[in-house]
Amino acid sequence: MLDININETLGSFKLNVDTLIPTDGVTAIFGPSASGKSTLLNIIAGFSVPHKTHMNSISFNHQRWLKKNSAEPFYHLPIHQRRIAYVTQTACLFSHLTVEKNLQYAINRRLVASDINFNDICTRLKIHTLLDKLPDNLSGGEQQRVAIARALLSSPQLILFDEPLSALDENNREEILHHLEQLHQSFGIPFLYVTHNLEELMRLADHVLLLNNGQLIANQPIGDILSDLTLPLSQQQNSGVIIEGSVDLFDKQYQLLKLNLGNGQHLWISDANANEKPAHNIRIRVYAKDVSITLEAATQSSILNIIPVVISEISEVKNGQAIVKLNCDNHLLLSRITAKSIQQLGLVVGQSVFAQIKGIALLGAA
C-alpha cells in the first residue's frame, strides 16, 4: 500500500490528502485543473518537499519516504532511493544522447537487478527503428514511447504519470493508451496516473483518487466511483460505467464476443480482431448517453443488447435531465434520460425495466 498523509499549504492553496492507495494496479488521480493532482504527485515523488513544520507522512509498502510528527524529527528519503520513474507531459529525454543511450542511462542507474529486457521493451513500444536517433528528431508520440520505455527499464517499484498524453494528437494518444494497457498487464508495476480526461480514466484505472480544490473527495475502485450518483463523475457529459466479465464465446461470422453477466444474461460486443483469440476476461465501457430505458423488451430492433434491469437510484433532475442507475445481477449501468421520459414512463426506484444499450466499447483484457 501507498500510505499518504499530506497537509500542505502553498500560498492560499491547501492540500489535504490522508488515504491508502493500493499498489496492485493503476490508480488514477483525477480532478479538474488546479485541484492539486500534480502537487500531490510531486510530493509522492520527492520533487516537492513539504514544510518541515507540517505533519506529513508517506510510506510505500512499509518503506518510509516522508515523516514528520510531534515525536520524531523530519525525515525525507532522497528521490533516487525511492525507485520510482516519472513520465510527464513532455518526454524530458537527454537531447544530446541518442534514444539507445537514453535507455541505457536508465539501465545503468538501476538500484536492483531486473528481468525487464531491453529488446523486449523496444519491441513492445515499437522503438527499435528509433535507437540511433536524437530526441529532437522524434515526433511527440515517439518521444513519449521512449520516455515510457526508459521508465520501465529503470526497474521501478512505482511509475508516476503526470498527464502524459495531454500534448499528443488523437492517433498518438490512442496508440500510447494501448501500450500502457498492455505494459501494466504484462509487468504488474503499479501506476499512479494523473489525468483530468474521463476517457483515459475509464481505459486505464483500477482505482481512483478524486480531488477537488486540494481536498480528497473519494478513494474508490473504478466501478464504484463511476456509478456513484453523489460524485461529479456521474454527472459529466461522457459519464458511464466499466464492466468486467468473462467471454462465453466468440462469433467469428459476425465478429462478436458474448460477455457473461451471470443469471442467464449477456452482452454482445463487436470485436474488430476477428481472427485473434479473445481474452477470457475483458473490460468494456458503456456510456450513460448510449443507454435508454423501456418498459418492455423490443422484439424487432437493431439493438442487440436489451437486458432486464432494476432501477436502483435516480439522480436529481438538472437542466431537464437525470441519471438513472440500473442493476443487472450486480453489474451497474447508467442511463442519461430526460425528466419528461421519467415522468411519462413512471420510473421509480425498485422498478423492473429493460436497458437498451446502443454502444459498447471493448477496452481490452481485464
Secondary structure as GFF3:
##gff-version 3
##sequence-region A 1 366
A	DSSP	beta_strand	2	10	.	.	.	ID=ss1
A	DSSP	beta_strand	13	21	.	.	.	ID=ss2
A	DSSP	beta_strand	26	30	.	.	.	ID=ss3
A	DSSP	alpha_helix	37	45	.	.	.	ID=ss4
A	DSSP	beta_strand	57	60	.	.	.	ID=ss5
A	DSSP	beta_strand	63	69	.	.	.	ID=ss6
A	DSSP	beta_strand	72	76	.	.	.	ID=ss7
A	DSSP	three_ten_helix	79	81	.	.	.	ID=ss8
A	DSSP	beta_strand	84	87	.	.	.	ID=ss9
A	DSSP	alpha_helix	99	108	.	.	.	ID=ss10
A	DSSP	alpha_helix	118	124	.	.	.	ID=ss11
A	DSSP	three_ten_helix	128	130	.	.	.	ID=ss12
A	DSSP	three_ten_helix	135	137	.	.	.	ID=ss13
A	DSSP	alpha_helix	140	153	.	.	.	ID=ss14
A	DSSP	beta_strand	158	162	.	.	.	ID=ss15
A	DSSP	alpha_helix	170	187	.	.	.	ID=ss16
A	DSSP	beta_strand	191	195	.	.	.	ID=ss17
A	DSSP	alpha_helix	198	204	.	.	.	ID=ss18
A	DSSP	beta_strand	207	212	.	.	.	ID=ss19
A	DSSP	beta_strand	215	221	.	.	.	ID=ss20
A	DSSP	alpha_helix	222	227	.	.	.	ID=ss21
A	DSSP	three_ten_helix	232	235	.	.	.	ID=ss22
A	DSSP	beta_strand	240	251	.	.	.	ID=ss23
A	DSSP	beta_strand	256	262	.	.	.	ID=ss24
A	DSSP	beta_strand	265	270	.	.	.	ID=ss25
A	DSSP	beta_strand	281	287	.	.	.	ID=ss26
A	DSSP	three_ten_helix	288	290	.	.	.	ID=ss27
A	DSSP	beta_strand	291	294	.	.	.	ID=ss28
A	DSSP	beta_strand	305	314	.	.	.	ID=ss29
A	DSSP	beta_strand	321	328	.	.	.	ID=ss30
A	DSSP	beta_strand	331	338	.	.	.	ID=ss31
A	DSSP	alpha_helix	339	345	.	.	.	ID=ss32
A	DSSP	beta_strand	352	357	.	.	.	ID=ss33
A	DSSP	beta_strand	361	365	.	.	.	ID=ss34
###
